[in-house]
Structures are given as C-alpha cells and as structure tokens.
Amino acid sequence: MCGIVGYVGREQAAPILLEGLSKLEYRGYDSAGIVVRDGEKKAEVIKAKGKLENLSEKTNNGLDIKGKCGIGHTRWATHGEPSELNAHPHVSDDMNVVAVHNGIIENYQELKDKLIRKGYEFYSQTDTEILTKLVDYYYKKYKVGPIDAIAKTMVRVRGTYAIAVMFKDYPNEIYVARKDSPLILGITDGDCYLASDVPAILKHTRNVYYIDNLEMARMHDGQIDFYNLDGDIVPKDTVEIKWDAEAAEKGGYEHFMMKEIHEQPRIITETFNSVYKNGKIDLSEIGLTDDIIKNISKVTIVACGSAYHVGMVAQYVIEDLVRVPVRVELASEFRYRSPILSEDDYVILISQSGETEDTKKAVSEAKAHGAKTLAIVNVVGSSIAREADNVFYTLAGPEISVATTKAYSAQLIAVYAIATEFARVKGKIDEEKYNYYINEILTLPSKIEKIIENKERIQWIANKFSSAKDVFFIGRGIDYAICLEGSLKMKEISYIHSEAYAAGELKHGPIALIEDGILVISCLTQEDLFEKTVSNMVEVKSRGAVLLAVTTYGHYNIEDNSNYVTYIPKTDEHFMASLAVVPMQLMGYYLSVSKGIDVDKPKNLAKSVTVE
C-alpha cells in the first residue's frame, strides 16, 4: 500500500527521500510528497498527484530543496480522492507538526469533531490530517515532548498506522510509531533511515531495526532510541539484511517481472537448500522436530492472493503424501466466520511480505484458539514471522513487481519440503520414495530454465490474443490450483477478464459463456486426469473456443484437440505446479507488454495489502 521514507543525517535529504520513494513505487500509489526542514527554517512541503516523476520535476530531483532532515510518502487513496491536497505530508494549522501515515484511522470522524470544537480547521479529506493535528493538540495542551504527545495520540486513535512525525521545535529529529503497519529503521555512520520496506534503504544500509507494535522511536544525531507507550526506553538490536542491493535493480531486463521470472531457478535452489542438509530435509532450525510433526493431525492453510493459490497446491500435495486433512482458507474470511480450531490444529500462514493485514489477524486468531502456527514468509523480522510459533523463510529476496512470480515459486518449494518431510516422519513413505521426491525437487530449477529458454513461443501466442476480452482456465486436481494462479496473473497485469474453473464444473454453468473465438487455456499435467480434461476441452472447442494446452512432453496427440500447445518437462506430478505456472506467468507478461501496460505497476493494485 502506501510507502513511507525518512532521513536525518549529514547529507541533503530530498534526493535520498525521492530515491527511497522510487524503490517503493511497486507498492502502488496515486500521489507523492516530501517535507524537508533546513535547521530552524520553516519546513518545505512539496506534493504532486500521479507519478513520482511529477514530484521529482517539481524539486529538480530534490536538488532544489535544502535541509538534512525529512520524510516522504507515496499515497494509496483510502480517505479522500487522489489529489495534491490529499497527498501526504500533512501539517498542523501553524506548521508545528508535519506527518506522513500508512494505515486507516477508524474513529477519524469522532476525532475530527473533537478537533473542530478545539478550533482546528481542515483542508483535506484524509484521516492523516486528523492524526497530525491530534498530535499537535496533545503536544500543546499538555506541554509535553514529542514522545508523550505521540503516545497520547496512539492511546486515543483506533485503527492501523505507521507514522513519521517532525516537530518545529525539534528541527533535526524524526519521530515514528506503529500499530499493525510495517515500518523499519536503518542506521549507518551517523545517518538514520526510515522506510515501509527494505528496498527503500537497502542501498544505504543493511543494519535495520524492526519497531514493534505500539512502540515509538526517535531518530536523531546518528542514533535511534525506542520507547514503549509509557515513554520508557526499549532496548533493541539491529538485524542484518542479507539481500543484495542489486537484487532490487532491473539488471538489464525491461521489467522487474521478467527479471524475477528468470530468477526462479536460483530462488528455488536457495530456498530448498536452506532446509536440505546432508541428503535430507531438516526442519529443526524452523523448530519442527519429529515429535511435533508426528502429533500433527490436521492442517489449516491461511493466505491471500497468490499465496492462497500456493495453499491450494499444498492441499493436494500434503493430503496425498501425508494423509492428514488440509483446509485452505482465505485470510480475509478466516477470522470472520468463527473458525473451529483446537490445540491439535496446525495452522500454516503464507505471506510474501509477512505484513499482509488479513493474514496477520489470522495468526492472532489461530493462536487465540491454542493452535500451533507456522509462517512461510520472505521478509526476516516481519510481523507475521515474529508472531508465529515457527517460521520457514523463503529466500526470494526483494520482489519488486506487483505480480508475484519468484515469491510464489519459493513458497511452493517450502510446502513441497514440508510435505515430503512430514510424510517421512509419519511413516507414509519409505526411504526410497523419500529420496525420489527429494531428487525430483532438485531437478525443478533446470527444468524451469528450459521452459524460460523457449519463452518466444509463449510471446508469439500471446501476441495473437492481445485483443482478448475474456479468457478461461480449466484443469483438474493440482492443475486446477495452477489455473487459479495463471488466471490471476492474466487479469492483474493484462487487465483481461479471466476465470479459472475446475474442468468438471464447466457444464454446471460456465460453459454458457463459451462463444466463438474465446480463449480457453487448459492445464494437463496429472496423468490420471488427462483424458477427462481433454473431454472438457473438446466440449468447449465444439462451441467455438480457441484452445491453448499446457502439458508435458510426450502428449503430442493433444495437438489434435488444441489450437496451440506449449510443452513443459515432466516431473513428479505432486510438483508440477512449479513448472506449469511458468508459461502462464509468461503469458500474462507478454499480453501486458503487447497492450502497452506498465507490467510492474498495474493499476489499482499494491504489492503488500497492509490494510483490511
């Protein structure tokens, strides 16, 4: 969602702020702004609607704005339309307090009414302006310092927030606070940095602090102090970010998405190797001992978006290999339907960022029922990682494109490793089968490379359908789960209406939508279900559909029933999602390119959904 950056140190702040905001563009935004203070001088606030380039032009890339202390923001509209007036930063009536904010203040109207009675006037439609002026109100009413003023504000507001605040009386300091919205602080050689996500500051420092819920921090004089709501100092250690700064750059590719598709073989290898030791899968560092695994009798997987589709694949794989029931839940629905959980349940939560708001709430809901929790996340120290009982870190590095590719693939490898080891520990597979599955997983990277090498065929097919208005994906079993992700990729980056159906459900309604020229993409990687899916393909073809089949080498008779075929290498059927999804990622990518769409930053979407 929105992005926050901040800097106080020895350099000119504005160029650093603009650079940091550019690294957060993938989160989604509709306007941007910065505020910089030059010592005792009045704070200079600059805002612009639309692309970050508009803000850069206003400031000559920040070079015209003097001062070594500032904060910046890219806004995703919630309260109030996208406009320069509603853009952050927001200021108090006399410019005493300036602030930026991610999140949503739920009791904003009540607070606004209170402040109006106290003589405050409002110029925007945002809850952030209300938050800013509430800090100013407490600061002046009680004649307290910034930490106490912010603490009183935090107690008064309801909702989620990550805020960065500057005070006129403290011109070389930045104050921050958070509740349920991500925020990290970095430090190096007398400079302090603030950001919503790691890529914004990765170029400058790898030593970061994770500020906890309902904590505050003061950035000043090359150091950062942390406080609880009582104003007491909270000791905190830095965490070293292992990501390479170059991982957040395009590296010669036209788009981050294509770069990240190409990175999948390496990411899969590194993620699997993190738990593959001496020829065995070792989950002990995650905290999963054999005794814990033996006692797991039911699994619930909770996730959103593409992570939910990973969960759908995992359901098929875990149930077949481990023979325990698996339920897959949308995080946005999970806690609102009074889930039935107990201490015997094992809840797996999947999130790339580790900050997905609905999934964070699901962790708390699961733990409230006494269930054990495992987080599969990509960001060390993220909120979900800190709250879950156990953590499996995927090693995807920074994923910049809004449409996930490599993080999805890394999550798949994590669930393959979990399923395979669970099956061994529970005695559902023998040593020979166990080694066979491991060897199959080890072959996936080279097979993905082979698919990517033949991407020009996918580009050729995609160019033929750039004017498509509707596309359907069909498959059975794991193939259906793969289709869910393929359909999402298509709609989110090419803006083509797309739906995925279990192939057997076509005649229960969806087949009524088939007409001449409509594209139907079929996934056929499960041998036992192959002929049944072909029958469904014949049904839609007879009604005028154009068919694209994604299947394994050797099924050349499929060409009799399809207009186009793309072949992928064979592997064990449990792991086919890792291969079959790649042509679908490429299909979505090339359709987007052919339509002239901004692939990495599709409209209306954000990388991390940190509000409900």
Secondary structure, DSSP 4 states (H G I P E B T S, - for coil): --EEEEEESSS-HHHHHHHHHHTTGGG--SEEEEEEE-TTSPPEEEEEESSHHHHHHHHTTTTT---SEEEEEEE--SSS-SSTTTSSPEE-TTSSEEEEEEEEETTHHHHHHHHHHTT----SS-HHHHHHHHHHHHHHHTT--HHHHHHHHHHH--EEEEEEEEETTEEEEEEEEEESS--EEEEETTEEEEESSGGGTTTT-SEEEEPPTTEEEEEETTEEEEE-TTS-B-----EE----GGGGS-TT-SSHHHHHHHTHHHHHHHHHHTTEETTEE--GGGT--HHHHHT--EEEEEE-HHHHHHHHHHHHHHHHHH---EEEEEHHHHTTS-----TTEEEEEEESSS--HHHHHHHHHHHHTT-EEEEEESSTT-HHHHHSSEEEE-------SSS-SHHHHHHHHHHHHHHHHHHHHTTSS-HHHHHHHHHHHHHHHHHHHHHHHTHHHHHHHHHHTTT-SEEEEEESTHHHHHHHHHHHHHHHHH--EEEEEEGGGGGGTGGGG--TT-EEEEEE--GGGHHHHHHHHHHHHTTT-EEEEEEETT-GGGGGT-SEEEEE----GGGTHHHHHHHHHHHHHHHHHHTT--TTS-TT--SS----
